[in-house]
Amino acid sequence: MKKLLFFCGVAAVLCSSCGKRIARVESVDIVPQPVSVVASDGAFDLTKNTKICLLSDDSTLNYSVRLFNGLLDKSFGKPLPVIKSTQPEAGAINVRLGGLQPEEYTLNIRPDGVDITGGSPAGVFYAFQTLRQLLPVAVARGEKAGVIELPVAEIADKPHFAHRGGMLDVCRHFFTADDVKTFIDILAMHKLNRFHWHLTDDQGWRIEIKQYPKLTEVGAFRDRCNLQAEADAPKDSVPYGGFYTQDEIRDIVQYAAKRFITVIPEIEMPGHASAALASYPYLGCKGEGYVVPSTWGVKADVYCAGNDSTFRFIEGVLSEVVELFPSEYIHIGGDECPKINWQQCPACQQRIKTEKLKNENELQSYFMQRAEKFLAGKGRKIVGWDEILEGGISETATVMSWRGSAGGIEAAKKGNHVIMAPNSHCYLDYYQTDKIETEPKSIGGHLPIEKVYSLDPYEGLNADEQQYILGVQGNLWTEFISEFDHAEYMLLPRLAALAEVGWSYDNKDFDSFKKRETSLARLYDAYGYKYAKHMFPADSTVTGTTK
């Protein structure tokens, strides 16, 4: 006797001889949109005895296999058996490398087996992420199963942009190492491959530096948690802060690497330095009187550019940073640096004269290029916010355009590489709707998901200039985000829209995205992620919160 069950739009058949059969999804809806999808009738029966057959000898393929097995663990109660072979195995998930671009993959699901081919282990990982979306939601919920049906489909896919990133600010509010790993998991789920980790700012220094222990003894803590714009805002009188040890950072970097995500650290300079100055007052022009601020906003106190000890400090910090982060790029900030103290500082004015600089803007460029030269000696490249253009930049600096797209356009026209993260489309700390009374507290602004999806990273550039656009990034600043479930809500589902811009630029369609994102939102529900559901119809089966 068979009993027909329904959940999340997916049918299941219970059979006494085979255990629960979890039926395939009703349609092949993938986010971000693949280059090509050809779906057919029929299914592949995945059971606990289905083998994963590795046809290429690369140990990093095991990262993807272990993560995929982890998705099935609760349903099957055991991992799928993994074998190595030189020939495909009938009835298995056969995994191989070769013949494709590094992040490209093909996924062919047939009734008699599954074939995955990746241009590199990263391509294989993305194939498994697609396969993850094709697992019935019941699997994500951990329901027991004897058989899991996968839909028959042929998928060919590759990303458009090389840099597809997400930034998390842990300075305004601190998040645990486990929270950071969850952020990385969310990036991986959306086939994003860069984690920009904003680790230092006025309101907190979050990275342990052995040579300068006061950075975390003093700079990692302020006198209260919640930030206000007003300097005389009422205080909650409970000290607030935290930092990541170097062992925690190594663990997080490795965790990300297993998901083919590169961690790009940001060490702010020459502005946003209050926490460092409170720790080591000699680094500032005044030399005293600094505190870790409990208010948000741009602060006038910045590193002294006329003091050689400042550069010894910067080089000492960066020396430890490059040992912790293997990323080709190190982000060194460069934004929102008031020049008033430099204008009044004899040492800074002497530096301008000695270096034959025109003004304080060129002094900032001198500062940034000195840090860049040091990092170049370590084999690294810099990324800076678009303010680094103001006093002139080197040919090798990469610009992250945040004040709209104008800075990125200017940089690309100069021949500098660019990451587009304009606040007009990519600042995920803005309200998701104009009905702010129904929304969690935000810094302001209004950024609906349609606007995120409409981002064109090439706008204003000709074909030759477009080659300098490395990709796109969504930024989550946390002045008003003190809990990680609030962070999840601000990210999702807008991060999915940005992921589709980065991956599927040539294949975008918002109406199609809305349909496909419903399928992905069901996974958000199954994994317990908080997300906004403004884009979903009232009769949708998704259950995400709106407040």
N, C-alpha and C positions, 0 to 999 in steps of 0.2 A: 504494500500500500504506500502511496506517495502523498505527501502533503506539500502544497505550494505555499511558500512564504514570501512576503514582500517587505523590503526595507530600502529606503533611499533610492527608490526607482529601479531596484535591481531584484530580479526574481531568484529564488533559491529552491532547490528540490531536496527533500529529506528522504534518504533511501536507507533502509535498515541494513542492507548488505554492504554499503560503501561509506556510511557516515554522512555527515552533512555535505551537500554539494552546494558551493557558493557560486552562483551563476555569474557570468561575465557582465561587465558594464553594458548599458544599453547603447552607448555611442562612444566613439573614440575621440574624446575631448581632451586635448593636451594644451597646457599653458607652460611656457610660451609656445606659440603656434609653430609646428614643424614645417620644414620646407615642403614636404610631400607626405600625404597620408592616403593610403588606399586600403579601405576596410572591406572585408568580405564576410560571408556567412560562415558559421562554424566557430569552433573553439579549440584551444589546446588545454588539456587537463593537467593541471599542476598538482602534484601530490607530494607527500613528504619523502617519497622515494625518487622523485625526479632529480637527476644528476645535473650539476653544473660542470660542464666540461671545458677546461681551459686549454685552448689550442695555441697559446702564445706563452712563452716563458718569461713573464715579467711579474715580479713579486707584488708590484703595486696594484695589479688586478685584484688581489685579495681584499683590498680596501672596499671595492665596490661589492664584491661577493659577500663579505661579512655584513655590510650594511643592509644588503638585500635580504640576507638570511635573518637579520634582526627584525625585519618587517614581518617575516613569516613565523617567527618563533612562537608567538602565542597561539596562532592558528594550528600549527602542526606539532608544537611541543618539542621540536628538534630542528636543527639546521638541515638544509638540503645537503646531500653528500657532494663533495667537490673532488673531481679527478683531473689529472693532466693527461693529455693525449696528443698525438699528431694527426688524428683523424676525427671528424665529427662523430658524435655518438647519437644513435637513433633515439628519439623520445627525450632528448636532453635539452638544456639551455647551453648552446655551444657559443663560446666567447673567443674571439680572435682579434688580433691587431693587424693593421696594414692597409695601404692603398688609399687612405683618406687624409684630409687635413687633420691637425692634431685634435681639435675639439669636435670633429665631425663623427657621425655614427650612422649606422643602419640597424634597424630592428625589424626582423622578419618573424612574425608569429604564425605558425602553420599548425594544422591539427596534429602533425607528427613531430613537432619540435619547435624550438626557438633558436634563431641565429642572431647573434650580436656581433657586429664588427665596428671597431673604433679606430680612428686614426692614431690614437694614443690611449693610455689608460684613462685620461680625462674624458675622451669620447665614449669609452665604455661606461664610465660613471654616469654620463648624461643619458645613455641608453637605459641604464637601470633606473634613473630618475623618471624617465618616460614610462618604463614598465611599472614603476611604483604607482603612477597615476592610473594605470590600466587595471590595477588590482581592485577588486570590489571594496567598497567602503567597510564592509563587515570585517575584512582582514585588518584594516587600519584600527578598527575597534577591538581587535584581538579575539574575535569569535572563533571557536573551535571549528575545524574543517577537516574533511577527508579528501575532498577534491575542490580545487579553486579553478574556475574556468577563466581563461584569458582569451580575449577576442582575436580572431584572425585578422591580421593587418600587416601591411608593409609600410615602414616609416623610414624616410631618408631625411637627415637633419644636420644642420650646422649653424653656428651663430654668425651674426653679421659683424658685431663689434667684439674686439679682443678684451676690452675692459668693461665688465658688467658688475657694478659694485653697489655696496651699501655701507653707509657710515653710521657708527654708533658713538655718540658723545657720552663718555662715562665720567666726565669732570663735573658738570653741573649737578648731576646725580649719579651715584655710584651703583653699579650692578655687579652681582657676584660672578665668579668664574663660571658657574653653572648657567647663569643668565646669558653670559656671553656665548657660551656653547649653544644655547637655544637659538640665539640670534644667528649663529653660523649655520645651524640646522635649517633655519628658515631661508637663508640665502641659498643653501645647497638645493633645497626643494624647488627653488625657482630658477635653477641653473645659473645663478650668479657666481662669479669667480673671484671677486676681490672684496675683502673686508677691510675697510678704512677705519682704524681704531684711534679715535681722538682721545689721547691719553694725558695731555697736559693743557691747563687753561688757568685763568684767574682763580676760579672757584675750587680748584683741586688739582694736585699732582698725583697721578695714579700709577706710576711705574717706578719700581724699586731701582735705584741707581747706587751701586755699592760704594762708589767713590764719594758720593754726596748723600749720606744717610738722612740729613735733615729734610731733604725733599719730601720724604714720606713721614718722618717723625713730626714735622711741622706743616709742610705744604699740603699734605693729604687730608687735613682736617680744618673745618671752619666751625663757627659757633652755633650754627643751627642748620636745619635741613632745607626748609622751603625757601626759595629765592623770591625776592620782591624787587621791583624796579626802584622803589624809593629807598634812599640811603637810611632814612629813619624808620623803616618798616618795623613793626613789632617783632620781637625775637621770641623763638620758642625756648631758648636757653639750653637746648640739648645739643652738645657737640656732635657733629656729623662728619663722616668721611670714610675713607678706606683706600686701599691700593692693592695692586697685584704684585706678588713676589716674582722674582725672576723665574723660579721654578714653575709657578702658575702660568706665567707668560709662555714659557717653553712648551708646557702641556697644551695650552690653547693653540699655539702656532702649529703644533703637531696634529691636534684635533682637526684644525682647518685644512691642513695639507692632505689628510686622508679623505677629505671631501673636495679636493682639488681647488681649494680656495687659498689665495695668497693674502696674507695679512700685511697691510701697509700701515705702519705706525705713524702717528702725527705727533711731533714735538714742536709746540708753538714757539715762534720767535719772529721778530723781536718784541711784538706785543703779546697781550694775553699772558703776562708773565708774573702776575701778582703772587701766586703761590710760590714760585721759585724765589722771588724777591723777599717774601716773608721768611723763607728758609735761610737765605744767604743775602742779607741786605747790601753787601758790597757790590752786588751785580747791578744795582740801580744807580741812576744819576744822583739821587739824594743821599743814598747810603744808609737810610734809617727810616723808621716809621711805617713799615709795610705790614699789612695783615692779609690773610686769606679772606677775601670779601664774601659776605653772605647776601650780596645783591647781584643781580645779573646786569649786563650792560657793558659797554666799552670802558676800560679803565685807563687813566692817563699814565700810570706807572708802567714803564717798559724797560727792557734791558738797556744798559748804558753801552752805546756803540763806540764810545771813545776810550773805554777801559779794556786793556789787553786781557785782564783777568776774566772778563766776560767771555771772550773767545776761548780761553783755556777751559772754562766751564762748559761751554757749548760743545767743544771737541771731546771733553771727557764724557759728557752725557751721550753724545752720538757714538762714541767708541763702544759703549756698552749696548746701545740700541742695536747697532749692526751685528753684534754678536748674538743677540736674541732673535732678530728677524732676518731671515734669508732673502726677503723681498728685494728685487732689483731697485724698487723705488722707496724712498723715505720722504714722507710729507713733512715739510718744515714750516707750514703755516704761512705767515706773511700778511695776514689780513688785519684790518682794524687796528693799525698801529698809530696812535696819536704822536705827534712830533713836538708837543709843547715842551716837554722836559729836555729834549735834545736841543731845542732852540735856546734854552737857558743854561745848558750844561757846558762849562768851559772845555771839558775833555772831548765832548762830541763836536763842539765847534772847531777845536784844534784838529780833530780827525778830518773834518771837511776840508780844512786848509791843507793839511799834509797830503791827503789823497787827491787834492785838486778836484773836489766834487763841487757841483753847482749849488746844491741845497740839501735839505733833509730827506727828500725823496730819493736822491742819489745815495745818501748815506744808508738808507734802508737797502737799496740795491747792493751796496758794498757789503753790508752785513750778510745778506742772503747769498751773495756770490762767494763770500769767504766760507760760509758753511757748505755751499755746493762744492767748492774746490776740495775741502777736507773730505767730504763724502765720496767725491770722484776718486780720491786716493785710496779709498776703501772699496772701489769697484761699484759704487752705487750712484743712482741718479736722484734728482729731487723733483718733488711736486710741490707747488705752492698755489695758494688762492690767487685770484686774478689781480689783486693789488700789487703783486710783484712786478707787474708790467709798468707801474707808474714811474719808476726811476731807471728803467731799462733792465733787461734780463739777458742771460747768456743764451746761446743757440741751443743748449742742451736741456734747459729747464722745461718742465711740463707744467702747463697752467690748468688749474681746476677752476672753471668758470662758474661763479656762484651769484654774482650780482647781475642776474639775467645772463644772456648769451653773448653780450657785446664783447666782454673780455676774451672769451673763447674765440670769437670771430677774429678779433684783432690779432690774437696770438697765432692762429692758424694762417692768417695772411702773412705773418712774419716768418712762418716756417717752423714754429714751435708746436710740439705735440700738445693736445688738449683733451681734457676729460670734461664733458658737459654735465654740470650739476646745477643748472640755474634755479634760483629760489622760486621763479615763476612756475616751475613744473616739478621740481625735485625735492622741495623742502617738506618732508613728511611730518614735521611738527606743526604744520598749519592745520587749521580746522578742515574737516572733510566735507562740511556743509556750511551754508550761510546761516543755518539755524543754530547758532552757537549756544543758545540756552539749553539745548538738549545734548550737548557734546561735552566730553571731558575737557578740563582746562587746557588751553593751548597758548602759545606765545602770540597768536593772532593770525591774520591772513585767512584765506579761504582757498583750498586746493582740492577740488573734487577730482574723482578718479578720471573723468573724461579729459580734464586738463593735463593730468600726468600722461595719459595715453597719447595726447596730441603732440608731445615733444618731438621736434625734428632736429636732431643734432647737427644736421648739415645746412640748416637754414642760413642764408646769407653767404654761402660759400660756393665757389665754382668747383668743377671736377678735380682740378689739381689741388685746390686747398682742402678738399674733403679728406684727402689721405692723411691729414694730420690729426683728425679726430679719432682718438683711441677708443672712446666709448662714452658711457653714461653712468651716472651714479645717483642713488637716492640718499639723502642725508637726514638723520634723525637727531636733532638737538634736544636736550633734555632739561631746559630751565624749569619746565613745569611737569616733567615726567619723572616721578620718584619711584614708581612701581613698574615691574617688567610687564605685567599684563596690560598696563596703559601703553607701554611701548609697542607691544604686539598690536594693539588696537590701532595705533597710528600708522603702523607699517602695512597692515593687511586690510583690504586687498590691493591697496595702491602700489605696493612693491611688485605685485604680479603685473600690473600695467607697465611699470618701468622695465621689468624683466623682458616683457614682450617687445618694447622699443629696442632694447639692447640686443636681443636674440633674433627677433623676427622683423627687423626694420623693413625689409623688402616685401613682407607678407602680412602687413598689419590690416586689421579690419575690426573696428570697435564693436559692431553688432555681433560679429562672430566671437570676439573676446568675451562679451557679456554672457553668451551661452556657455562657452567653454569654462569660464571662471566659476560657474555654479558647481561644476563637477569638482574643481579644486577646493572650493569652499567647504564641500562636504568632508574633505580630508582635514581642513582646519578644525571642523567640529570634532572629528574623530580623534585628533591629536590634542584637543583641548586648547587650541590657540584662540585668543580673543581677537575679534575682527569686526569691522563695520560692515553693515549690509545695506547701505543706501542704494547700491546699484542693483540689488536683487529684487525681483518682483515679489509682491505680497504673498503670492501663493507658492513661493519657492520652498523647497524642503530644507534649505540651509537654516541654521538656528543661531548664527552669530549675534552678539549683543550690539546694540546701538548706543549704549551709554555705559 
